[in-house]
Amino acid sequence: MIDRPCPVTIATPMIRALFGRLNFHKLASLVVYQISIDR
């Protein structure tokens, strides 16, 4: 086990926030796309 936190662990929340925002927009557009196809 490493005592000090690695840079990845520190950067993970920011990366998650970024990808979370991107994925949210991607999922929303996909849902809208599916709904428009189903109609």
TORKE-271811 format. One record per residue: x, y, z of N, C-alpha, C in turn. Coordinates in steps of 0.1 Angstrom, whole numbers, plus 5000, padded with zeros to 4 digits. Atoms other than C-alpha are relative to their C-alpha. Layout:
BEGIN
XYZXYZXYZ/...
! end
This chain:
BEGIN
500849885000500050005000500950135000/499249875001501350354991499350105010/500549914991500950615018499450124994/500449885006500850924997499049984989/501050025011497850974974500650034986/499449985014498750934937499250114993/500649905007497951214913498749964994/501350045006495251004896498950015010/501149994990493350984929499650145002/500349864998493551354933499250064988/500649945012492451424897498749934996/501250075003489751164896498750075002/501349924999486951384910499850104989/500149905011487651654884499649934987/500350085013487751394856498649955001/501450054999484551244869499050114998/500949895002482851584870500050034985/500049975014483951654834499349894992/500750105008482951314820498649985004/501450014996479851314841499150104992/500849895008478751644824499949964986/500050045014479751514790499049884998/500850125002478051174795498550045002/501349964998474951354808499450064988/500449955012474651554777499849904989/500150105010475351254756498849915002/501150084996472751044774498750084996/501249935003470151324771499850014985/500249995014470751364734499649864994/500450135004470550984730498549975003/501450024997467250974748499050084991/500849925009465851264727500049934986/499950075013467051074696499149885000/500950125000465350754706498550045000/501449964999462150934715499550054986/500349955013462151114681499949894990/500150115009462750784664498749925002/501250084996459950604683498750074995/501149935005457550874672500150004985/
! end
